C-alpha cells in the first residue's frame, strides 16, 4: 500500500497553519521534509487557497524520494497546454516524482468562481485529458502536435515555446471521480483514479471500479499498474476526547457532502436518497446547523473510520487493503512522541496484508 498525507499536516502550535487555519505556504518545504522523514511514500496538495503547482514545486525541492501529487488541481480553468507544460516542468524538476491529479469541479464554481461557460464535465474532461496526452507525446517525440476535439484545437508548437523531451518518465495522470461516467473516463485515459472521501468501499467496489473497467475496455488498454487512490474520512486521536471531537467534525462534513447533488449517487447506493434530499433542502435554506444532526451514528460509521491511535491502522487496513493501492490520511504532529506514533501507523498500513475473505 502506497501511503501519503496531505498539506497542511496539522502540526499543532508550530506555525504551520495561518491564523484562519489555512496552509502557510512559507512552511511547505519544512513540512514536506517532515513528511518524508515520517516514512510516507507521498504528499498531496489541494487546489484551495494556494496554487497547487507552486506548493508542489516547494515540496519537491525540499525532498529526495517523496512523490508529490495534486489531489486535485482543477482542470477546466487552466488550458490543457498550461497544465501539460506545468506538469512537464515538475516532472523534470523532480526526476519523475510528480503526479498530475486533475478534477472537474462543480458547475457553480466553474461558472461563478472562474467565470467560464459550463459544459457536460465527462466529455469535456475526456477532451482535456486527450489534449494533455497529445501534447506530452509531441514534446517527447519532438513531432508536431495535432489535437482536435469538440473543446480544443491545438496544432501549433513553435520551437521556442516547445519543451524539450524528458529524460525521466512523464508525469502520472490521475483523475478524480465520484460518478460512473468520470470513472469510465479515468479507465480510458488516466493512470489512476482519485476517489472522493464520500465514496465508501461498497460504492468503490460496485460502482466506480466497474466503470473504470468499462473505460479501459472501450480504450482497449490494460489496467495493470492502475492506481486507486482513496482519502477516507478518519477520526482519530491519542485519547477518547479527541476521537469524539474529530468524530463530530466529520459528522458535519458528511452532512455537507450529502447535501451536494453531485455526490448524491454515493448515498443512493446505500439506500440513503431520502437523507440526501433532506440535507439538500436544508442547505438551500442555509440551515447549516441542523444538517449534522441528521447524520446518525450508523451513517457516520458507514462513511468514516473512527478509532484511537492504537487501532486506527488496523481499521484503515481492514477497509482498504486489497481494494485500493494508495491511501491518504493525516494525523497532527505536535511533539516527538506524536511523530513516532505516526511513523509507526504509516508502517503498519504499508505492510498490512489483505483480509483472508
ABEGO torsion letter per residue (X at the ends): XBBBBBOBAGBBGAGABBAAGBBBAAAAAAAAAAAAAAGBABBBBBBBABBAAAAAAAAAAABAABBBBBOBBBAAABBAAAAAAAAAAAAAAAGGABBBBBBAEBAAAAAAAAGBBBBBAAAAAAAAAAAAAAAAAAAAAGBBBBBBBAABBBABBBAAABBBBBABBBBBBBBBBABAAAAAAAAAABABBBBBAABBAAAAAAAAAAAAAAAAAAAGBBABGBBBBBBBBBBBEABAAAAAAAAAAAAAAAAAAAABAAAAAAAAAAGAAAAAAAAAAAAAAGBAAAAAAABBAAAAAAABBBBBAAAAAAAAAAAABGABABBBBBBBBABAAAAAAAAAAAAAAAABBBBAX
